[in-house]
């Protein structure tokens, strides 16, 4: 075969390879487009499919299609933000998960103690307290409320006996080394309350299966109910005072406000 024909054959072989690569990329683009169109309500999958598809479109010379896809996904994200901002407070209202304060950008607070932060670029919502954190994906108002509801129930709908809680505070105060007329760190009181709830089997075998939990957010909630009750119904003759202090235990009010209490004093 002449040199000229060899050159033409090589050019055709190279063109065939280029066409095969483009055919493979088109096949990949079709599959990713199918994934994207099937998951319009799944924000995380939508973002990932979009991020994978755009470079393929650009390599295929379809820059205009890539730009249009970016704009479309951006509009869906904006719509998701709008829906969340409109629906989250309403759904909390419907379920009596109140009060709700804050904004979508600064983060919502449900009765102060439960923080809700939506991150649409990551495709998730973080629902958390000082003791617990849950991640919800995709970032929808319904998903966030479904995560808030059991935490709210755990914190504010547990049985609470004021007289029993008072007695437990006095016992924990003494166990933490407190003496009448002195102040003890509330964190030390909480530790003693936690230990007092454990059964004898736990101290023989400190397995998590034997653990009786009393997280800090529940202690904070109980302190809030104790303060709300005031002097009425107090079972203890001694005067019990929660003292404010920086970096203490944050106790939220029913209206969503808060104070930081650091010490328990018993006179």
C-alpha positions in Angstrom: 0.0 0.0 0.0 1.3 3.4 -0.9 2.4 5.9 1.7 -0.6 8.1 0.7 -3.1 5.3 1.2 -1.5 4.4 4.6 -1.9 8.1 5.7 -5.6 8.0 4.7 -6.1 4.7 6.6 -4.4 6.1 9.7 -6.6 9.2 9.5 -9.7 7.1 9.2 -8.6 4.9 12.1 -8.1 7.9 14.3 -11.4 9.4 13.3 -13.1 6.2 14.1 -11.5 6.2 17.6 -12.6 9.8 18.1 -16.2 8.9 17.0 -16.2 5.9 19.3 -15.1 8.0 22.3 -17.8 10.5 21.5 -20.4 7.7 21.1 -19.3 6.4 24.6 -19.6 9.8 26.1 -23.0 10.3 24.5 -24.1 6.9 26.0 -22.8 8.1 29.4 -24.6 11.4 29.0 -27.9 9.7 28.2 -27.6 7.4 31.3 -26.9 10.4 33.5 -29.7 12.4 32.0 -32.1 9.5 32.7 -30.9 9.4 36.3 -31.4 13.2 36.6 -34.9 13.2 35.2 -35.9 10.3 37.5 -34.8 12.0 40.7 -36.1 15.6 40.5 -37.4 15.3 44.1 -34.1 14.0 45.4 -32.0 17.1 45.7 -28.7 15.3 46.5 -29.0 13.0 43.5 -30.1 15.9 41.3 -27.0 17.9 42.2 -24.6 14.9 41.7 -26.2 14.0 38.3 -26.0 17.6 37.2 -22.3 17.9 38.3 -21.5 14.7 36.4 -23.4 15.6 33.2 -22.3 19.2 32.6 -18.6 18.3 31.9 -19.7 15.6 29.5 -21.9 18.0 27.6 -19.1 20.5 27.4 -16.6 17.9 26.1 -19.2 17.1 23.4 -19.3 20.7 22.3 -22.8 21.2 23.8 -21.9 24.3 25.8 -25.4 25.8 25.4 -27.0 22.7 26.7 -24.6 22.6 29.7 -25.5 26.2 30.5 -29.2 25.6 30.2 -28.9 22.6 32.5 -27.0 24.6 35.1 -29.7 27.3 35.1 -32.5 24.6 35.4 -30.9 23.0 38.4 -30.3 26.4 40.0 -34.0 27.2 39.5 -35.0 23.9 41.2 -32.7 24.7 44.1 -34.2 28.2 44.4 -37.7 26.7 44.3 -36.7 24.2 47.0 -35.5 27.1 49.3 -38.8 28.9 48.7 -40.9 25.8 49.5 -38.8 25.1 52.7 -39.1 28.7 53.9 -42.9 28.6 53.4 -43.7 25.1 54.6 -41.4 24.5 57.6 -43.0 27.0 60.0 -46.5 26.0 58.8 -45.9 22.3 59.4 -44.5 23.0 62.8 -47.6 25.1 63.6 -49.8 22.2 62.4 -48.1 19.8 64.8 -47.8 22.3 67.7 -44.0 22.2 67.6 -43.8 25.7 68.9 -42.4 28.3 69.1 -40.4 28.5 65.8 -38.0 31.4 65.6 -35.2 32.4 63.1 -35.0 32.3 59.3 -33.9 30.0 56.6 -30.6 31.8 56.2 -29.8 32.2 59.9 -31.3 28.8 60.9 -34.5 28.0 62.6 -35.0 27.2 66.3 -37.9 25.1 67.6 -38.6 26.1 71.3 -35.0 27.3 71.3 -33.3 24.0 72.0 -33.8 22.4 68.6 -31.8 23.9 65.8 -32.7 23.4 62.1 -30.2 24.4 59.4 -30.9 23.8 55.7 -27.8 23.6 53.4 -29.1 23.4 49.8 -25.7 23.3 48.2 -25.0 20.1 50.1 -28.5 18.8 49.7 -29.2 18.3 53.4 -30.8 19.7 56.6 -29.2 19.4 60.0 -31.5 19.0 63.0 -29.6 19.2 66.3 -29.6 19.9 70.0 -26.7 20.1 72.4 -26.8 16.3 72.7 -28.1 15.0 69.3 -27.6 15.6 65.6 -29.6 14.2 62.7 -29.0 14.8 59.0 -31.9 14.8 56.6 -31.6 14.5 52.8 -33.0 15.8 50.6 -33.6 19.1 52.3 -37.4 19.3 52.4 -39.6 20.9 55.1 -41.5 17.6 55.7 -38.3 15.7 56.2 -37.0 18.3 58.7 -40.2 18.3 60.7 -40.2 14.5 60.8 -36.8 14.7 62.4 -37.8 17.5 64.8 -40.9 15.7 66.1 -39.3 12.8 68.0 -36.7 15.2 69.5 -39.4 17.6 70.6 -41.4 14.7 72.1 -38.3 13.4 74.0 -37.4 16.8 75.4 -40.8 18.3 76.2 -43.4 15.4 76.5 -41.5 13.1 78.9 -43.2 12.6 82.3 -41.9 15.2 84.8 -42.5 15.0 88.5 -41.3 18.2 90.1 -41.0 16.9 93.7 -39.0 13.9 92.5 -36.7 16.1 90.4 -36.1 18.4 93.4 -35.2 15.4 95.6 -32.9 14.2 92.9 -31.2 17.6 92.7 -30.6 17.7 96.4 -29.1 14.1 96.4 -26.9 15.0 93.3 -25.8 18.2 95.0 -24.6 16.3 98.0 -23.0 13.5 95.9 -21.1 16.2 94.0 -19.5 17.4 97.3 -21.9 20.3 97.9 -22.6 21.7 101.3 -25.5 23.9 102.4 -24.8 27.5 101.6 -22.3 26.6 98.8 -22.6 26.5 95.0 -21.8 23.4 92.9 -21.3 23.3 89.1 -24.4 22.2 87.4 -22.3 19.9 85.1 -21.2 18.0 88.3 -24.9 17.8 89.4 -25.8 16.4 86.0 -23.1 13.8 86.2 -24.4 12.6 89.6 -28.0 12.5 88.2 -26.8 10.4 85.3 -25.0 8.0 87.7 -27.9 7.7 90.0 -30.1 6.4 87.1 -27.8 3.5 86.4 -28.5 0.0 87.7 -26.0 -2.1 89.6 -25.4 -4.2 86.5 -24.0 -1.2 84.6 -21.2 -0.7 87.1 -20.2 -4.3 86.9 -20.3 -4.2 83.1 -20.3 -0.7 81.6 -21.8 -1.8 78.4 -23.8 0.7 76.3 -26.6 -1.8 76.3 -27.0 -1.4 80.1 -26.8 2.4 79.9 -29.7 4.5 81.1 -29.4 7.7 79.2 -29.9 11.2 80.6 -28.4 13.5 78.0 -27.6 17.2 78.7 -30.5 18.4 76.5 -33.0 16.5 78.7 -31.4 17.9 81.9 -31.7 21.4 80.4 -35.4 20.7 79.6 -36.1 19.5 83.1 -34.3 22.5 84.6 -36.6 24.7 82.5 -39.7 23.0 83.8 -38.4 23.3 87.4 -37.8 27.0 86.9 -41.2 27.5 85.3 -43.0 25.9 88.2 -41.4 28.4 90.5 -41.9 28.1 94.3 -45.3 26.6 93.9 -45.4 22.9 94.8 -41.8 22.8 96.0 -41.3 19.7 98.2 -37.9 20.7 99.7 -37.8 23.1 102.7 -34.3 24.3 101.7 -34.0 27.2 99.2 -32.6 26.0 95.8 -31.1 28.6 93.5 -29.8 28.2 89.9 -27.0 30.8 89.4 -26.2 32.4 86.1 -22.7 32.1 84.6 -20.8 32.0 81.3 -20.4 28.7 79.6 -23.0 27.2 81.7 -26.0 24.9 80.8 -28.3 26.8 78.5 -31.9 26.6 79.6 -34.6 27.6 77.2 -38.0 29.1 78.1 -41.3 28.2 76.5 -41.1 31.3 74.4 -37.7 30.3 73.0 -35.5 32.7 75.0 -32.7 31.3 77.2 -30.3 31.8 80.1 -27.0 30.2 80.9 -26.9 28.6 84.4 -23.6 27.4 85.8 -24.2 26.6 89.5 -26.7 25.1 91.9 -26.8 26.6 95.3 -28.8 25.1 98.2 -29.2 27.1 101.5 
